[in-house]
């Protein structure tokens, strides 16, 4: 079994906020991430698939994987407000952890059904120091 990873990037804004809490409590718990005027990140997304070598010498054609990631994920998130504009995040806290799980859910079936490969992991860097990784 060989694992291959494709990296993509997107920029998006969000706010960590619980409506049932006061502004003071939100700021106490979430700090700068509770900025009432939002804040943004330059996200790095790593999508890893696994499989056997094909006769091409590839596990997967990375152009096809990139196209799928862009169509299913990047187009939905890039230059968007995650809290307001992203349907699959409606009603969820816009943490990197929840976003990573949401991206997995968007990709898993498409990678299996359209590319005939197994999604191994989704890793999402919010900053160079903070990331979440999900294995399904």
C-alpha positions as CSV (number, residue, x, y, z in Angstrom):
1,X,0.0,0.0,0.0
2,X,1.4,3.4,-1.0
3,X,0.2,6.7,0.3
4,X,0.1,9.8,-1.9
5,X,-0.7,13.4,-0.7
6,X,-1.9,16.4,-2.6
7,X,-1.6,19.9,-1.1
8,X,-4.1,22.6,-1.9
9,X,-4.6,26.1,-0.4
10,X,-7.5,28.4,0.3
11,X,-8.1,31.6,2.2
12,X,-11.2,32.1,4.3
13,X,-12.6,34.1,7.2
14,X,-14.4,32.8,10.3
15,X,-15.3,33.6,13.9
16,X,-15.4,31.3,16.9
17,X,-18.6,32.3,18.6
18,X,-21.4,30.8,20.5
19,X,-24.6,32.8,20.1
20,X,-26.0,31.7,23.5
21,X,-22.9,33.2,25.3
22,X,-22.2,36.8,26.0
23,X,-19.6,38.7,24.1
24,X,-17.5,38.7,27.2
25,X,-17.6,34.9,27.6
26,X,-16.9,34.4,23.9
27,X,-13.8,36.6,24.2
28,X,-12.8,34.9,27.4
29,X,-13.0,31.4,25.8
30,X,-12.0,32.1,22.2
31,X,-9.7,35.1,22.6
32,X,-8.9,36.9,19.3
33,X,-10.8,34.2,17.4
34,X,-14.0,35.8,18.7
35,X,-13.3,39.1,17.0
36,X,-16.8,40.4,16.2
37,X,-15.5,41.6,12.8
38,X,-14.1,38.1,11.9
39,X,-10.6,37.1,11.1
40,X,-9.0,35.0,8.4
41,X,-6.5,32.3,7.6
42,X,-4.4,31.1,4.7
43,X,-5.3,27.4,5.0
44,X,-3.1,24.5,3.7
45,X,-5.0,21.4,3.0
46,X,-3.3,18.0,2.6
47,X,-5.4,15.1,1.2
48,X,-3.8,11.7,1.4
49,X,-5.1,8.7,-0.6
50,X,-3.8,5.1,-0.5
51,X,-3.7,2.4,-3.1
52,X,-1.5,0.1,-5.1
53,X,0.8,1.2,-7.9
54,X,-0.9,1.3,-11.3
55,X,0.8,0.4,-14.6
56,X,1.5,4.1,-15.0
57,X,3.8,4.0,-12.0
58,X,1.3,6.2,-10.1
59,X,-1.1,5.4,-7.3
60,X,-3.4,8.2,-8.5
61,X,-3.1,10.8,-11.2
62,X,-2.5,13.9,-9.0
63,X,-4.1,16.2,-11.6
64,X,-7.3,14.3,-11.3
65,X,-7.1,14.3,-7.5
66,X,-6.3,18.1,-7.5
67,X,-9.3,18.8,-9.8
68,X,-11.6,16.8,-7.5
69,X,-10.4,18.6,-4.4
70,X,-10.8,22.0,-6.1
71,X,-14.3,21.2,-7.3
72,X,-15.6,19.6,-4.1
73,X,-13.8,21.7,-1.5
74,X,-11.7,24.7,-2.6
75,X,-14.4,26.3,-4.7
76,X,-16.7,26.1,-1.7
77,X,-14.3,27.7,0.8
78,X,-11.8,30.0,-1.0
79,X,-12.4,33.7,-0.2
80,X,-15.5,32.8,1.8
81,X,-16.8,33.5,5.3
82,X,-17.0,30.0,6.7
83,X,-19.7,31.0,9.2
84,X,-22.0,32.6,6.7
85,X,-21.2,31.3,3.2
86,X,-20.3,27.6,3.6
87,X,-23.4,25.4,3.6
88,X,-21.7,22.3,5.0
89,X,-20.6,24.3,8.0
90,X,-24.0,25.8,8.8
91,X,-24.8,25.3,12.5
92,X,-21.3,24.1,13.4
93,X,-18.5,25.8,15.3
94,X,-16.0,26.7,12.6
95,X,-13.0,25.2,14.4
96,X,-10.3,23.6,12.3
97,X,-11.3,20.3,13.7
98,X,-14.9,20.6,12.5
99,X,-13.8,22.0,9.1
100,X,-11.4,19.0,8.7
101,X,-14.2,16.5,9.4
102,X,-16.5,18.4,7.0
103,X,-13.8,18.3,4.2
104,X,-13.4,14.5,4.8
105,X,-17.2,14.1,4.3
106,X,-17.1,16.0,1.1
107,X,-14.2,14.0,-0.3
108,X,-14.5,10.4,0.9
109,X,-17.3,9.2,-1.4
110,X,-16.1,11.2,-4.4
111,X,-12.5,9.8,-4.1
112,X,-13.9,6.3,-3.8
113,X,-16.6,6.5,-6.5
114,X,-14.9,8.8,-9.0
115,X,-11.2,7.9,-8.7
116,X,-11.6,4.4,-7.2
117,X,-9.1,5.1,-4.4
118,X,-9.3,5.1,-0.6
119,X,-9.1,8.4,1.3
120,X,-6.6,7.9,4.1
121,X,-6.5,11.3,5.8
122,X,-7.3,15.0,5.6
123,X,-4.9,17.4,7.3
124,X,-5.8,21.1,7.5
125,X,-3.3,23.7,8.7
126,X,-4.9,26.8,10.0
127,X,-1.6,28.4,10.8
128,X,2.0,27.1,10.4
129,X,1.7,25.9,14.0
130,X,-1.9,24.7,14.3
131,X,-3.5,21.9,12.3
132,X,-6.0,19.1,12.6
133,X,-5.9,15.7,11.0
134,X,-8.8,13.3,10.5
135,X,-8.7,9.6,9.4
136,X,-12.5,9.1,9.2
